[in-house]
Amino acid sequence: MSPRSPSVNAELRRRSRERLLQATVELVAERGYEATTLGDIADRAGSARGLVSYYFPGKRQLLQSAVHRLMHMTLASALEREPRTDDGRERLARAIDAVLGLAVDQPLLMRTHMAGILQAEGFVRCPEQQRLAALLRDTLERYGSRDLDADYPLLRALLMGAVFAVLLPGAPMSPARLREELFQRYGLDWELGSPP
């Protein structure tokens, strides 16, 4: 039996990491953060417990990477759905709707993610977050941004604030109202994206 090629090994590592990220999203959405252990995640992913530590320095970083992956996949799906378009206004509307949709559809997961960002470890920059950032930056560029380095952090902050407002225990805001505010801010017509 010949040894595996470096490309085969890289693909196996990628798949293993992806399974861990998916298992994290599933378990935290089902059980919550505190009730989910790294062992549970490894078991759900069909991986050895040591692989979790190999890929991620801790559970908080694993969760942030997993949620950034989910956000990236959700945003990519929204941007590429039919009818496909390069229209920057439509793509920005879809991006806003995708992020607000995650807050509505995955409240426990997104609340846990937002709480984690506010912890001492803060915001984790990981490959999944970089892919998400690239999609949002591309969306802003197509929308017509003349200063991506200023406009991207603002859009990210506005989206994070909207997610927080949807999920605020005891005083949540209506996603439709937040959508209206964001659409007004960016001059988007209500009919764009996926109107509620």
Salt bridges, closest charged atoms under 4 A:
GLU11 OE2 - ARG14 NH2 2.65
GLU11 OE2 - ARG15 NE 2.96
GLU18 OE1 - ARG69 NE 2.59
GLU26 OE1 - ARG44 NH1 2.96
GLU30 OE1 - ARG44 NH2 3.05
ASP40 OD2 - ARG31 NH1 2.94
GLU80 OE1 - ARG84 NE 3.59
GLU80 OE2 - ARG91 NH1 3.66
GLU82 OE2 - ARG84 NE 3.89
ASP86 OD1 - ARG142 NH1 2.66
GLU90 OE2 - ARG94 NE 2.80
ASP97 OD1 - ARG179 NE 2.58
GLU128 OE2 - ARG17 NH1 2.16
GLU128 OE2 - ARG131 NH2 3.49
ASP138 OD2 - ARG91 NH2 3.94
ASP138 OD2 - ARG142 NE 2.82
ASP149 OD1 - ARG137 NH2 3.02
GLU180 OE2 - ARG177 NH1 3.79
GLU181 OE2 - ARG177 NH1 2.70
ASP189 OD2 - ARG89 NH2 3.66
